[in-house]
Amino acid sequence: MVSAADRVKNPVRSSVWLEPRQPARSRRTDQPAGLGRERITEATVRLLDAEGLAKFSMRRLAAELDVTAMSLYWYVDTKDDLLELALDAVHAEIAPPDADAPWQDRLRAVAAAYRGLLVRHVWVSPLVGRFLNLGPHALLVTRTVRDVIRATGLPPEDHGGALSAVFQFVYGFGTAEGRFARRSAEAGLTQDEYVRQAMAAIQEQPRLDGFVEGSPGLTAARGGAAVEDTRERDFAFALDLLIAGIDAMRERAR
């Protein structure tokens, strides 16, 4: 068993995936039937989606499962274990693309899937980098991404840079998109309503005239599209720019 204090002392080992697997504990007679790590992880994902990372606790999870908080410690050692398990579980939503498709299409598919993950599960982005992401689903995604980058034909020394360019972009784009969608929902507004109200408030401030001066023209240039439609077009165009850059760098290396 690993305590929270042990994790602070040895952060490199702070992963549920690096700890030796403990023998299955025998269920006591007062332990609820049907409670297991998979069910606990599913409930963790549901709670994080509904209430966010800040409100998540072992006590809140126990209430969701209608068990005692101590019951959870038969399956995990700390709350961080649960967060790691949940983080890996949602990576199962990123399906490997068609292995026979051109690398450009495969890259677009994986990038779009990662963006969707970040938007659906807003709590994921703060956990990326906090944990090592060594679970089976996360490792499968990592392998898929590396396979696609290798297929670009870039020299091996450039694989890391290409991977960073694409997926750091997707991380930033998806994180901002997910948070904005959540903020709009919390305000009881659609994203378009939220933008209209925000722009109206800004226009009432004389000192911000320069900020909104070009906004009508930009909106017109985009065809007056809804926020989500504009975002789709921006994401696709930005990804095309990155793919074109990879193509150019590959040709230059040749």
Summary of the structure (lengths in Angstrom):
residues: 254
radius of gyration: 22.3
end to end distance: 53.1
largest distance: 69.5
contacts: 664
relative contact order: 0.09
helix: 69%
strand: 1%
